[in-house]
Amino acid sequence: MRSSASCNAVSWYIYGPKYLVRGSKQACSSSSSAMASQLKNLLFVSATFPLLLLLLCMASAISPEGEALLRWKSTLLNSTSLSSWSHANPTCYWHGVTCDSAGHVTLLRLHACDLKGTLDALYSPAFQNLTGIDLYYNNIFGVIPVNISLFLTLTSLDLSWNNLVGDIPYQLSNLPKIVELDLGNNHLTNPDHTKFSPMPTLSLLSLNSNNLHGTFPQFILNRTNVWLVQLDLSSNSFTGSIPTTLPDIAPNLRLIDLSSNMFFGCIPQSLSKLARIESLYLQENNLTGGIPKGLSNLTNLGNMDLSRNILSGELPPSFSRMNKMQTFQVGNNHHLSGSIPLEWFSNWTLLRTFDVANNNLVGSIPPEITRWEVIDTLVLRGNCFIGKVRAELGYLPNLYALDLSSNNLTGTIPLEFGSLSYLQILDLSNNLLEGEIPGILSLLPLTDTLLSGNKFTGIADNNFCELPNLKLLDLSKNLISGAVPGCFWNIPVTYMDLSSNAFAGEVTASTVDFSQLDSVDLSNNKLTGCFPSVLKNLELLEFLDLGDNMFSGKIPSWIGASLSMLRILRLRSNMFHGSIPCEVSQLSDLQLLDLAGNNLTGHIPVSFANFNYTIMTKPELEHNSGPMEMVDSFLPHYSDQVDIIWKGRDYTYSRKIMLMTGIDLSSNYLSGEIPAELLNLGAIRFLNLSRNNLSGAIPSNIGNLKDVESLDLSWNELSGPIPPSMSHLMFLSSLNLSNNLLSGEIPSGNQLQTLDDPTIYSNNLGLCGVPLSIPCKNGSSSTTALDGAKEDHRQLETLWLYYSVIAGTVFGFWIWFGTLFFWSIWRVTFFSCIDAMQQKFMQKMKRT
C-alpha cells in the first residue's frame, strides 16, 4: 500500500505539468502580454512543484517509527482505540502520537485507551527522538522488557495502573535523561538493588501500590539528587525505619508519600530540613512516639497526614507557624491526648480538612473554631470532647462534612445549623444529645444523616421527608416513639436504620411508586401488625431486619418475587406463624436467613435445595474460605449491622465485607426430618435448627457443610447414629447435639477430636464413647441402643408425671392451708363457715 501511494504521487508529478502547459497554450491565443504573465506563473509552479510534492509524500508515507508502532499494535489483544493506526493515515495523525516538526515520533500518550497486551514488541531502534511514553490506566500485562532501557532519549515513562508483574528491571536506571518514572499500581516486585544505578536526573519517582518489600530502597539513598521533588513509595510492604538521611539525599523534596507500609520507629526530626516540602503523607504505618516539634519549621507544608499510626503525646502548639496548612489528619492513632491548641485556630486560615478522629483529645469545642472560615471537612469523632455542640459551628459557611460522633457532647442540635447551606454529611451519633430532632435540618442539602446512639425523643415536623438528596438516614439507638412516619418510605434514601427505638404500631405508607432503598433496619422496636406490605415495593432491597418486634401473621409468599435482591433477611424474635413459604428459596442472592424465635410450624421446605445456585453454595464468590474470626462488635462507619447468634453467643456483625452466610431456624415448632438438600449448602458458616420438633436421622451428607463453623441441632427428637461424615467438617468449632434421641458410638477423628466437651452430646441416652464417660459395649447395635434410649425416655416421662402430681398436691395444699395459716381474716371466716355447717348438720340429725 505504501508503494502504491508513492507511485500515484510520481505519476501525478509527471503528468501534472503537461496539463498545466496545455491549459497555458489555450490561453496564449488571447494576447501576448497575458501569455507572458502566465508563462511566469507556469515557471514558478514548475519550479516549486517538486518541493510541494516531496512534502506531501513525506506527510502521507508511513515512517519507520510508524511501522514499529504497527508491529506492536498487531501483538495487542485489544486495540480498538487505535483504529486510526493504519497505512491509510499519516503516522503523525494517529491517536495518541505526537511528532516534532521533522515528522519524528516524540510522544506516545495512550492513557486509558483500554489496551490489552504486553510491551515485548514496543521497542524499536527507529525511535531516536521519543521523549515520553504514557500508558497509564490500561491492561498491559507481563513483565517490563529490559529493552525499554534502550529508549535513550526518554524523559518520561508512565506505566502506572496496569497489570505488570515481575522484578523492576534495574536497567531502567540506565536511562540517561529520565525525569519522571511512574510504575505505580501494578504487581511489580523488588529490583536488584545492587545493580541499580543512581538516577541523577530524576524529578519524580512513583513505585506505589506494588508488591515491594524490605527496608527503604537503598538505590534512592546511594547518591544525592537535588532534582528529586516527588517520591511516592506508598501501599507496599516496606518496613524498618524512615532513613534520617533522606533530607540530605533529596533536599528539595516537595512531596513524600510513604503511606500504607510497615515503617516503624519515630518520625525523624531531620525531616525539618526539607524547607520546600508541601505534602507529607506517612499514614497507615506503625510509627510511634510523639509528633516532632521540629517540624514546625516546615512553613510551606500544606498537607500532612499522620493518621492510622501509633503516635502519642500532644498536638504541638508550634505547628501554628505552618500558616499554609490546608489538610491536617492525625486520626486513628488512639493515643494522642491533650486539647486542640488555640494557636492553630488563629493561624490556619487556609485550612480545609481537619481530622483528629479516634484519639484521646479532651476539652470542649472552642468558639475560636469560627476562624477556620474556609474549612469544609471537620472530623472530631471518637475522642473525649465534652460540653454542648457549639452554635458557632453554624457559622462555617463552607462546611461540607461534620463528624462529631462518639464523644460526650450534650444538649440539643443548635438551630444555627440551619445556615450550613453546603452541609451534606452530618454525624452526631453516640453522644448524649437530647430533645427533638429540629426541623431546620430540612433546610440543608444533606445526603448522609447519622444521629444514632443519643437520647432524641422525637422528630420535629417529619423534617426528613423534605430532604430530596438524602441517601443515608440512621436514627437508631434513641428514644424516639410513635409510629414510623409514612412519608419515610418516599425519601430517596438507600439506607434507613430506625432500630432500637420505641417506634410502635403498624408500619404503613400511603403510596410508594419507586424506592431506592437497599437497606432497612426496623429491629428492636415495638412494632405490631402483619409483615409490612409497604416492603413489597422495595425492589432494590438487599438488607432487611425486622427482628425483635411484635409482628405477627404469616410470612408472605410474595417475598421471593418482590424482594428478589435480598442478601440478609432477619425476622427473629417476633410472632410470625404458619409454615415457611417455599418462595423464600427464590431469593437467589440470599446469604443470611434468620427466622429464629417465632411460632413457625410445618416442615423445613425441601425447596431450600434451590439455594444451590446462591452464594450459600459458592465459596468462590466469597473473599476467602476457611475459619473466620469475629469480634464482639465490628462496626465499620456507615455500614449495615445485624445481630446473630454465633457459636452460642450474641454478636453484632457488619455486612460490609459480606462474609457471613448461614441459616437460623431455631426456637420454632418445625417438625419432620431435616431435608438432605439443606446440607448441600456447602458455603454456609453456621446452621442452627435447635429447639424444634425435628425427628428422624441426621442426614448422612452432613459432611457436605465443608465451611460450617457452628452447628446446633440440640433440643429436637433426632434419632439414630451420628453420621461419620461429620468428622469431615474441618472448620467446625462449635457443635451442639444435646437433648435428642441419638444413639451409637460418637464418631472420632479430624476436627471432632478437638470438641471434647461432653455437654455437646448430653441427654442422648443411647450415645456412647469419647468424650462421654459411657463406654460402648462390644457388639451393641445402634438399634438396641436406640430401643434402650426410647425406654429410658418413657421411664423418664413417667417419673416426671409422678413428680408433677406430687408437686401439684403440695402446691394446692399450701394454697389453701397456707392462706388459712397466715391470713387471720380468712382463717376466722373459714372456721365460721365450718361451725355453721356443723350446726346445720346437728339440727338435721335432731329432726331425724
C-alpha positions in Angstrom: 0.0 0.0 0.0 2.9 2.3 0.8 4.5 1.7 -2.7 1.1 2.2 -4.4 0.7 5.6 -2.8 4.2 6.6 -3.9 3.6 5.5 -7.4 0.5 7.6 -7.7 2.3 10.6 -6.4 5.1 10.2 -9.0 2.6 9.7 -11.8 0.8 12.9 -10.9 4.1 14.7 -10.9 5.0 13.6 -14.4 1.6 14.3 -16.0 0.6 17.3 -13.9 2.8 19.9 -15.7 1.5 18.7 -19.1 -2.0 19.6 -18.1 -0.8 23.0 -16.9 1.1 23.6 -20.1 -1.9 22.5 -22.1 -4.0 25.0 -20.3 -1.5 27.7 -20.8 -1.3 27.0 -24.5 -5.1 27.6 -24.8 -4.7 30.9 -23.0 -2.0 32.1 -25.4 -4.5 33.0 -28.2 -5.8 36.0 -26.3 -2.7 38.3 -26.1 1.0 38.1 -25.9 1.1 40.1 -22.6 -1.3 37.7 -20.9 0.8 34.8 -22.3 3.9 36.3 -20.8 2.3 36.6 -17.4 1.0 33.1 -17.5 4.4 31.8 -18.6 5.9 33.4 -15.4 3.3 31.6 -13.3 4.0 28.4 -15.1 7.7 28.7 -14.5 7.0 29.4 -10.7 4.7 26.4 -10.4 7.2 24.1 -12.3 10.0 25.3 -10.0 8.1 24.8 -6.7 6.1 21.8 -7.5 8.7 19.1 -6.8 9.2 20.6 -3.3 5.5 20.6 -2.6 5.2 17.0 -3.8 8.1 15.9 -1.6 6.5 17.4 1.4 3.2 15.7 0.5 5.0 12.3 0.1 6.7 12.8 3.5 3.3 13.5 5.2 1.5 10.6 3.7 4.2 8.0 3.9 4.5 5.6 6.9 7.7 6.3 8.7 9.9 3.5 10.2 8.6 4.6 13.6 5.0 4.1 12.3 5.9 0.6 11.1 7.3 -0.2 14.5 4.1 1.0 16.2 2.0 -1.1 13.8 4.1 -4.2 14.7 3.4 -3.5 18.4 -0.3 -2.9 17.7 -0.5 -6.3 16.0 0.5 -8.0 19.2 -2.2 -6.4 21.4 -5.3 -8.4 22.3 -7.4 -5.3 22.4 -6.5 -2.2 20.4 -9.9 -0.9 19.2 -9.0 2.6 20.4 -6.1 2.6 17.9 -8.3 2.3 14.7 -6.5 5.4 13.3 -3.2 3.5 13.3 -3.1 2.3 9.7 -1.3 2.9 6.4 -4.3 5.0 5.3 -3.3 7.7 7.8 0.0 9.6 8.3 1.8 8.5 11.4 1.7 11.9 13.0 -2.1 11.9 12.8 -2.5 8.7 14.7 -4.4 8.7 18.0 -2.0 9.4 20.9 1.0 10.1 18.7 2.9 13.4 18.8 5.6 14.3 16.3 8.1 17.1 16.0 8.5 19.4 13.1 10.6 16.9 11.2 7.9 14.2 11.5 9.7 12.1 14.1 7.6 10.5 16.9 8.3 12.2 20.2 5.5 11.2 22.5 3.1 8.2 22.9 0.2 9.3 25.1 -2.2 6.4 25.3 -3.6 6.6 28.8 -7.0 5.0 29.5 -7.3 3.5 26.0 -8.3 0.0 27.2 -5.3 -1.5 25.6 -4.6 -5.2 26.4 -1.3 -6.9 25.7 2.4 -6.8 26.5 5.3 -4.4 26.0 7.5 -7.1 24.4 7.3 -5.6 20.9 7.2 -1.9 21.7 10.9 -1.2 21.4 12.5 -0.4 18.0 15.8 1.3 17.1 13.7 3.5 14.9 12.7 5.6 17.9 15.5 8.0 18.1 13.5 11.0 19.3 11.0 9.5 21.7 10.9 11.5 24.9 7.7 10.3 26.5 5.6 7.1 26.9 2.3 7.3 28.7 0.4 4.0 29.0 -1.4 4.9 32.3 -4.6 3.0 33.1 -4.7 0.2 30.6 -4.5 -3.6 30.8 -0.8 -4.0 30.0 0.4 -7.3 31.5 3.5 -9.4 31.6 7.0 -8.1 32.6 8.7 -4.8 31.8 11.1 -5.7 28.9 14.7 -4.9 29.6 15.0 -3.2 26.2 12.8 -0.3 27.4 16.1 1.0 28.8 17.3 1.4 25.2 15.0 4.4 24.7 17.9 6.7 25.3 16.0 10.0 24.7 13.2 9.1 27.1 12.5 11.7 29.8 9.1 10.4 31.0 7.8 6.8 31.4 4.4 6.2 32.9 3.3 2.6 33.1 1.1 3.0 36.2 -2.3 1.4 36.7 -1.7 -1.7 34.7 -1.1 -5.4 35.5 2.6 -5.6 35.1 4.4 -8.3 37.1 8.0 -9.4 37.8 11.0 -7.6 39.1 11.5 -3.9 38.2 14.4 -4.1 35.7 17.5 -2.5 37.1 18.4 -1.5 33.6 15.7 1.3 33.8 18.2 3.2 36.0 20.4 3.4 32.9 18.0 5.8 31.1 20.3 8.8 30.9 17.7 11.5 30.5 14.8 10.1 32.6 13.0 12.8 34.6 9.7 11.2 35.5 9.3 7.4 36.3 5.9 6.2 37.3 5.4 2.4 37.8 2.7 2.6 40.4 -0.4 0.4 40.8 1.0 -2.8 39.3 2.2 -6.1 40.7 5.9 -5.4 40.5 8.5 -6.9 42.9 11.9 -5.7 44.2 14.6 -4.9 41.7 18.2 -6.0 42.2 19.3 -3.0 44.3 23.0 -3.9 44.0 22.8 -3.3 40.2 20.5 -0.2 40.4 22.4 2.9 39.3 21.7 6.4 40.7 19.4 8.4 38.5 20.6 12.0 39.0 18.2 13.5 36.5 15.1 12.0 38.2 12.5 14.5 39.4 9.5 12.2 40.0 9.7 8.6 41.2 6.5 6.6 41.9 6.5 3.0 42.8 3.3 3.0 44.8 0.8 0.1 45.1 3.1 -2.8 44.1 4.5 -5.8 45.9 7.7 -4.3 47.1 9.1 -5.1 50.4 12.2 -4.8 52.6 13.7 -1.7 54.0 13.7 1.7 52.4 15.1 1.3 48.8 18.8 1.7 49.0 19.3 2.9 45.4 17.4 6.1 46.4 20.0 6.8 49.1 23.1 6.0 47.1 23.6 9.4 45.7 22.4 13.0 46.3 19.7 14.1 43.9 18.9 17.8 44.0 16.3 17.4 41.3 14.0 14.9 43.0 10.9 16.7 44.1 8.2 13.9 44.3 8.8 10.5 45.9 5.9 8.0 46.2 6.5 4.6 47.8 3.0 4.2 49.3 0.9 1.0 49.5 3.8 -1.5 49.6 5.3 -3.6 52.3 8.3 -1.6 53.2 9.5 -1.9 56.8 12.2 -0.6 59.0 12.7 3.0 60.0 12.4 6.1 57.8 16.0 7.0 57.0 17.2 10.1 58.7 19.5 10.8 55.8 16.6 11.3 53.3 16.6 15.1 53.6 20.3 15.2 52.8 19.9 12.9 49.8 16.9 14.8 48.4 16.9 18.2 49.9 14.4 19.7 47.5 11.6 17.2 48.0 8.1 18.8 47.8 6.1 15.6 48.2 6.8 12.5 50.2 4.3 9.6 50.3 5.3 6.6 52.4 1.8 5.8 53.5 0.3 2.3 53.8 3.5 0.4 54.5 5.0 -1.1 57.7 7.6 1.5 58.6 8.1 1.7 62.4 10.0 3.8 64.8 9.8 7.6 65.3 9.2 10.2 62.7 12.7 11.6 62.0 13.5 15.0 63.4 15.6 15.5 60.3 12.6 16.0 58.1 12.5 19.5 59.4 15.4 20.2 56.9 13.0 19.8 54.0 12.3 23.5 53.7 10.4 23.2 50.4 8.2 20.2 51.4 4.5 20.9 50.6 2.9 17.4 51.2 3.9 14.8 53.8 1.9 11.5 53.8 3.0 9.0 56.5 -0.4 7.5 57.3 -1.1 3.8 57.8 2.3 2.7 59.2 3.5 1.6 62.6 5.1 4.8 63.6 5.4 5.5 67.3 6.5 8.3 69.6 5.3 11.9 69.5 4.8 14.3 66.6 8.2 16.1 66.4 8.0 19.8 67.3 10.9 20.5 64.9 8.6 20.0 62.0 7.1 23.4 62.8 9.9 24.8 60.6 8.1 23.4 57.5 6.3 26.6 56.8 5.5 25.6 53.2 3.7 22.4 54.3 0.1 22.4 53.2 -0.9 18.7 53.5 0.1 16.5 56.4 -1.4 13.0 57.1 -0.1 11.1 60.0 -3.2 9.1 60.7 -3.5 5.4 61.5 -0.2 5.0 63.3 0.6 4.6 67.0 1.6 8.2 67.7 1.2 9.5 71.2 1.6 12.8 73.1 0.0 16.2 72.5 -0.5 18.2 69.4 2.4 20.7 69.1 1.2 24.4 69.5 4.3 25.4 67.5 2.6 24.0 64.4 0.7 27.3 64.2 3.7 28.5 62.2 2.6 26.4 59.3 0.2 29.1 58.0 -0.2 27.3 54.7 -1.8 24.2 56.2 -4.8 23.0 54.2 -5.2 19.4 55.2 -4.2 18.1 58.6 -5.0 14.5 59.5 -3.9 12.5 62.6 -6.9 10.3 63.1 -6.9 6.8 64.4 -3.7 7.0 66.4 -5.7 6.2 69.5 -3.1 7.7 71.9 -2.9 11.4 71.0 -4.0 13.4 74.0 -4.5 17.0 75.3 -6.6 19.6 73.6 -6.5 21.3 70.2 -4.0 24.2 70.5 -5.8 27.5 70.3 -3.0 29.0 68.3 -4.0 26.8 65.4 -7.3 28.5 65.0 -5.7 31.9 64.6 -3.0 31.0 62.0 -4.5 28.1 60.0 -6.8 30.4 58.0 -6.4 28.3 54.8 -7.4 25.0 56.5 -10.0 22.9 54.6 -9.7 19.4 56.2 -9.1 18.7 59.9 -9.3 15.1 61.1 -8.3 14.0 64.6 -10.7 11.1 64.9 -10.3 8.2 67.4 -7.8 9.6 69.8 -7.9 10.8 73.4 -8.3 14.5 72.9 -10.2 16.4 75.6 -11.9 19.7 76.3 -14.7 21.5 74.6 -15.0 22.7 71.1 -13.6 26.2 71.3 -15.6 29.2 69.9 -12.4 30.2 68.0 -13.3 27.5 65.5 -15.1 30.1 63.5 -11.8 31.4 62.4 -11.4 28.4 60.1 -13.6 30.2 57.6 -12.9 28.0 54.5 -12.9 24.6 56.3 -15.1 22.1 54.5 -14.4 18.8 56.4 -14.3 18.7 60.2 -13.9 15.3 61.9 -13.6 15.1 65.7 -15.1 11.6 66.0 -14.1 9.2 68.8 -12.5 11.5 71.4 -13.4 12.8 74.8 -14.8 16.2 73.9 -17.4 17.5 76.3 -19.9 20.3 76.6 -22.6 21.4 74.2 -22.4 21.2 70.4 -21.2 24.7 69.6 -23.7 27.0 67.9 -20.6 28.7 66.3 -20.3 25.7 64.1 -23.2 27.0 62.2 -21.1 30.0 61.1 -18.7 27.9 59.0 -20.2 28.7 55.6 -18.2 26.1 53.5 -18.8 23.1 55.8 -19.5 20.0 53.7 -18.9 17.2 56.3 -19.3 17.5 60.1 -18.5 14.4 62.2 -18.7 14.9 66.0 -19.7 11.3 66.7 -18.6 9.2 69.7 -17.8 11.9 72.2 -19.6 13.1 75.3 -21.3 16.1 73.8 -24.6 17.2 75.4 -27.5 19.5 74.7 -29.6 19.8 71.5 -28.8 20.4 67.9 -28.2 24.1 67.5 -30.7 26.0 65.4 -27.7 27.8 63.8 -27.0 24.6 61.9 -29.8 25.8 59.5 -27.2 28.2 58.0 -24.9 25.4 56.8 -26.1 25.7 53.2 -23.4 23.3 51.9 -23.6 20.6 54.6 -24.1 17.1 53.1 -22.7 14.8 55.8 -23.8 15.2 59.4 -22.7 12.6 62.0 -23.6 13.4 65.6 -24.1 9.7 66.7 -23.1 8.2 70.0 -23.2 11.3 72.2 -25.6 12.5 74.9 -27.8 14.7 72.8 -31.5 15.0 73.6 -34.7 16.6 72.7 -36.4 16.6 69.4 -34.5 16.5 66.1 -35.1 20.0 64.8 -36.9 20.8 61.6 -34.1 23.1 60.5 -32.3 20.1 59.1 -34.8 20.0 56.3 -33.2 23.3 55.0 -29.9 21.6 54.3 -28.7 19.6 51.3 -28.0 16.6 53.5 -27.0 13.2 51.9 -25.9 11.4 55.0 -27.5 11.9 58.4 -26.3 9.8 61.4 -27.9 10.7 64.7 -27.9 7.2 66.3 -26.9 6.4 69.9 -28.3 9.6 71.6 -31.4 10.4 73.6 -33.5 12.0 71.0 -37.2 11.6 71.7 -38.9 12.7 68.6 -38.7 14.2 65.1 -40.0 17.7 64.6 -42.4 18.0 61.7 -41.2 14.8 60.0 -38.5 17.0 58.6 -36.5 14.3 56.9 -39.4 13.9 54.4 -38.4 17.1 52.8 -34.7 16.2 52.0 -34.5 15.4 48.3 -30.8 14.4 48.3 -30.8 12.2 51.4 -29.2 8.8 50.9 -28.4 7.6 54.4 -30.6 8.0 57.5 -29.5 6.5 60.8 -31.7 7.3 63.8 -31.1 4.0 65.6 -30.5 3.6 69.4 -32.5 6.6 70.5 -35.8 7.1 72.4 -38.0 8.1 69.5 -41.6 6.9 70.0 -44.8 6.8 68.0 -45.5 5.4 64.6 -42.9 5.2 61.8 -43.7 8.3 59.6 -45.4 7.1 56.4 -43.5 9.6 54.4 -40.2 8.0 55.2 -40.8 5.4 52.5 -40.8 8.1 49.9 -37.4 9.7 50.8 -34.8 8.8 48.2 -32.6 7.1 50.7 -30.7 3.9 50.1 -30.0 3.2 53.8 -32.5 3.6 56.6 -31.9 2.4 60.2 -34.6 3.1 62.8 -33.7 0.2 65.0 -33.5 0.2 68.9 -36.1 2.9 69.5 -39.6 2.9 70.8 -41.5 3.0 67.5 -44.8 1.3 67.9 -47.9 0.4 65.9 -48.2 -0.9 62.4 -45.9 0.1 59.6 -47.9 1.9 56.9 -47.4 4.2 54.0 -49.7 6.0 51.6 -48.1 5.0 48.3 -44.6 4.1 47.2 -44.1 4.4 43.4 -40.4 3.7 43.4 -37.9 3.4 46.2 -34.1 3.3 46.1 -33.8 1.7 49.5 -31.4 -1.2 49.6 -31.2 -1.5 53.4 -33.9 -1.2 56.0 -33.5 -1.9 59.7 -36.6 -1.7 62.0 -35.4 -4.2 64.6 -35.7 -3.9 68.4 -38.8 -1.7 68.5 -42.4 -2.3 69.5 -43.9 -2.6 66.0 -47.0 -4.7 65.5 -49.3 -6.0 62.8 -48.6 -8.2 59.8 -45.5 -8.3 57.7 -45.4 -4.7 56.3 -46.9 -4.6 52.9 -45.0 -1.4 52.0 -41.9 -3.5 51.7 -43.4 -5.2 48.6 -42.4 -2.2 46.6 -38.8 -2.1 47.6 -37.4 -3.9 44.6 -33.8 -3.0 45.3 -33.8 -4.1 48.9 -30.7 -6.2 49.9 -30.8 -5.9 53.7 -34.0 -6.3 55.8 -34.1 -6.6 59.6 -37.5 -6.7 61.4 -36.2 -8.7 64.3 -37.2 -8.2 68.0 -40.6 -6.7 67.4 -44.1 -8.0 67.8 -45.0 -8.6 64.2 -47.5 -11.5 63.7 -49.3 -13.3 60.9 -47.7 -15.3 58.1 -44.5 -14.6 56.2 -45.9 -13.5 52.8 -45.3 -15.6 49.8 -44.6 -12.5 47.6 -41.3 -12.1 49.4 -39.5 -14.3 46.9 -40.6 -12.4 43.8 -40.9 -8.8 45.1 -37.7 -8.8 47.2 -35.6 -10.8 44.8 -32.3 -9.0 45.6 -32.3 -9.7 49.3 -29.0 -10.8 50.8 -29.8 -10.5 54.5 -33.3 -11.5 55.9 -33.7 -11.3 59.7 -37.2 -11.8 61.2 -36.2 -13.4 64.5 -38.0 -12.9 67.8 -41.4 -12.0 66.5 -44.7 -13.8 66.5 -44.9 -15.0 62.9 -46.8 -18.3 62.5 -47.6 -20.7 59.8 -45.2 -22.5 57.6 -42.1 -21.1 56.0 -43.1 -20.1 52.4 -41.2 -22.1 49.8 -40.9 -18.9 47.8 -38.1 -17.8 50.2 -35.9 -20.2 48.2 -36.4 -17.9 45.2 -34.1 -15.3 46.9 -31.1 -16.3 44.7 -28.7 -13.8 46.4 -29.6 -14.7 50.0 -26.7 -15.4 52.3 -28.2 -15.0 55.8 -31.6 -16.2 56.8 -32.7 -15.8 60.4 -36.3 -16.8 61.3 -35.5 -17.9 64.9 -37.8 -17.3 67.9 -41.2 -17.3 66.1 -44.1 -19.6 66.0 -43.4 -21.2 62.7 -44.7 -24.7 62.1 -44.6 -27.4 59.3 -41.5 -28.8 57.7 -38.3 -27.2 56.6 -39.0 -26.5 52.9 -37.3 -29.0 50.6 -37.2 -26.2 48.1 -34.2 -24.9 50.1 -32.3 -27.0 47.6 -32.7 -24.1 45.2 -30.2 -22.3 47.3 -27.7 -24.5 45.4 -27.5 -21.6 42.9 -26.8 -18.9 45.5 -23.8 -17.6 47.4 -24.6 -20.3 50.1 -23.1 -22.9 47.8 -20.4 -20.9 46.1 -17.5 -20.2 48.4 -15.5 -18.9 45.4 -17.8 -15.9 45.4 -16.6 -15.1 48.9 -13.5 -13.1 49.7 -11.9 -16.1 51.3 -12.8 -19.6 52.5 -11.9 -21.1 55.8 -12.3 -20.2 59.5 -13.5 -16.7 60.3 -12.7 -14.9 63.5 -15.4 -12.4 64.7 -15.0 -9.7 67.2 -17.8 -8.8 69.6 -18.6 -5.6 67.9 -17.3 -5.0 64.4 -18.9 -1.7 63.5 -17.4 0.0 60.4 -18.6 3.5 59.8 -21.7 3.9 57.7 -22.3 0.2 57.4 -25.2 -2.2 58.0 -25.1 -4.2 61.2 -27.0 -7.3 62.2 -27.2 -9.3 65.4 -26.8 -13.0 65.1 -26.3 -15.9 67.4 -22.9 -17.2 66.6 -21.4 -20.1 68.5 -23.9 -19.7 71.2 -23.3 -16.0 71.8 -24.9 -12.8 70.5 -22.7 -10.8 68.1 -23.2 -7.6 66.2 -21.9 -8.2 62.7 -21.4 -5.8 59.9 -22.3 -6.8 56.3 -19.7 -4.5 54.8 -17.3 -7.4 54.0 -20.2 -9.7 53.3 -18.5 -12.9 54.7 -21.3 -14.2 56.9 -23.5 -16.9 55.5 -25.9 -19.1 57.4 -29.4 -20.2 58.4 -31.1 -19.9 61.9 -34.5 -21.6 62.2 -34.2 -22.2 66.0 -36.9 -21.9 68.7 -39.9 -22.6 66.5 -42.2 -25.5 66.2 -40.9 -27.1 63.0 -41.4 -30.8 62.6 -40.4 -33.6 60.2 -37.0 -34.6 59.1 -34.0 -32.4 58.2 -34.0 -32.2 54.4 -30.8 -33.7 52.9 -30.9 -31.0 50.3 -30.3 -28.4 53.1 -27.0 -29.9 53.8 -25.7 -29.3 50.3 -25.3 -25.6 51.1 -21.5 -26.0 51.3 -20.6 -22.4 51.9 -22.7 -21.6 55.0 -20.7 -20.9 58.1 -23.5 -21.6 60.7 -26.6 -23.7 60.8 -29.0 -23.6 63.8 -32.1 -25.8 63.9 -32.2 -26.2 67.7 -35.4 -26.2 69.8 -37.8 -27.5 67.3 -39.7 -30.8 66.9 -37.5 -32.3 64.2 -37.3 -36.1 64.1 -35.6 -38.8 62.1 -31.9 -39.3 61.5 -29.2 -36.7 60.8 -28.7 -36.9 57.0 -25.6 -38.8 56.1 -24.4 -36.0 53.8 -23.9 -33.6 56.6 -20.2 -33.7 55.7 -21.0 -31.5 52.7 -21.2 -28.5 55.0 -17.4 -28.1 54.4 -17.2 -24.4 55.6 -19.5 -24.7 58.6 -18.1 -23.4 61.9 -21.1 -23.5 64.1 -23.7 -26.4 64.0 -26.6 -26.6 66.5 -29.2 -29.4 66.3 -30.0 -29.6 70.0 -33.4 -30.0 71.7 -35.1 -31.9 69.0 -36.1 -35.6 68.6 -33.4 -36.7 66.2 -32.6 -40.3 66.4 -30.1 -42.9 65.0 -26.3 -42.6 64.9 -24.2 -39.6 64.3 -23.1 -39.8 60.7 -19.3 -40.5 60.4 -19.1 -37.7 57.7 -19.5 -35.2 60.5 -15.8 -35.7 61.2 -15.1 -34.2 57.7 -16.2 -30.7 58.9 -12.7 -29.3 59.2 -13.6 -25.8 60.4 -16.2 -26.9 62.9 -15.5 -25.2 66.2 -19.0 -25.1 67.9 -21.2 -28.2 68.0 -24.4 -28.9 70.0 -26.3 -32.2 69.5 -27.6 -32.4 73.1 -31.2 -33.3 74.2 -32.1 -35.7 71.3 -32.6 -39.4 70.9 -29.2 -40.1 69.2 -27.6 -43.5 69.7 -24.5 -45.4 68.9 -20.8 -44.6 69.1 -19.7 -41.0 68.7 -17.5 -40.6 65.6 -13.9 -39.7 66.1 -11.1 -38.2 64.1 -10.2 -35.0 62.5 -11.9 -31.9 63.9 -14.2 -33.8 66.2 -11.2 -34.8 68.3 -10.9 -31.1 69.4 -14.6 -31.0 70.5 -14.1 -32.8 73.8 -16.8 -31.2 75.9 -19.3 -33.9 77.0 -22.2 -31.5 77.1 -22.1 -31.4 73.3 -23.7 -34.9 73.4 -25.6 -34.8 76.8 -29.1 -36.2 77.3 -28.8 -38.6 74.4 -29.1 -41.7 76.4 -28.2 -44.0 73.6 -24.8 -42.4 72.8 -21.5 -43.8 74.0 -17.8 -43.3 73.5 -15.4 -40.4 73.9 -15.9 -37.7 75.2 -18.8 -39.3 77.2 -17.9 -41.4 80.2 -20.1 -44.2 78.8 -18.1 -46.9 77.1 -19.5 -48.7 74.1 -20.3 -52.4 74.5 -18.8 -54.8 72.0 -21.4 -55.9 69.5 -24.0 -53.5 70.6 -26.0 -52.1 67.8 -27.4 -48.7 67.4 -30.9 -50.2 67.1 -30.6 -51.8 70.5 -29.2 -48.7 72.0 -32.0 -46.7 70.4 -34.6 -49.0 71.9 -32.9 -48.6 75.3 -32.9 -44.9 74.8 -36.6 -44.8 74.0 -37.4 -47.0 77.0 -35.3 -44.7 79.2 -37.2 -41.7 77.8 -40.5 -43.4 78.6 -39.4 -44.1 82.1 -38.2 -40.5 82.5 -41.6 -39.2 81.2 -43.4 -41.4 83.8 -41.1 -40.2 86.5 -41.9 -36.6 85.5 -45.6 -37.4 85.7 -45.3 -38.6 89.3 -43.3 -35.6 90.3 -45.8 -33.3 88.7 -48.7 -34.9 90.6 -46.8 -34.6 93.9 -45.8 -31.1 93.2 -49.4 -30.1 92.3 -50.7 -31.7 95.5 -48.2 -29.9 97.7 -48.8 -26.6 95.8 -52.6 -26.9 96.3 -52.2 -27.8 100.0 -50.2 -24.7 100.6 -52.6 -22.6 98.6 -55.4 -23.5 100.9 -53.9 -24.2 104.2 -51.1 -21.7 103.9 -53.7 -19.0 103.3 -55.6 -20.1 106.4 -52.5 -20.2 108.5 -51.1 -16.7 107.5 -54.3 -14.6 107.0 -56.4 -14.4 110.2 -59.5 -12.9 108.4 -59.6 -15.9 106.0 -59.0 -18.3 108.9 -61.8 -16.8 111.0 -64.2 -16.8 108.0 -63.3 -20.4 107.1 -63.8 -21.8 110.6 -67.0 -19.8 111.0 -68.3 -21.5 107.8 -67.3 -24.9 109.3 -69.2 -24.0 112.6 -72.3 -23.0 110.6 -72.2 -26.2 108.6 -71.8 -28.2 111.8 -74.8 -26.6 113.4 -77.0 -27.2 110.3 -75.9 -30.9 110.4 -76.7 -31.3 114.1 -80.1 -29.7 113.6 -80.9 -32.2 110.8 -79.8 -35.1 113.0 -82.1 -33.9 115.8 -85.1 -33.8 113.4 -84.5 -37.3 112.2 
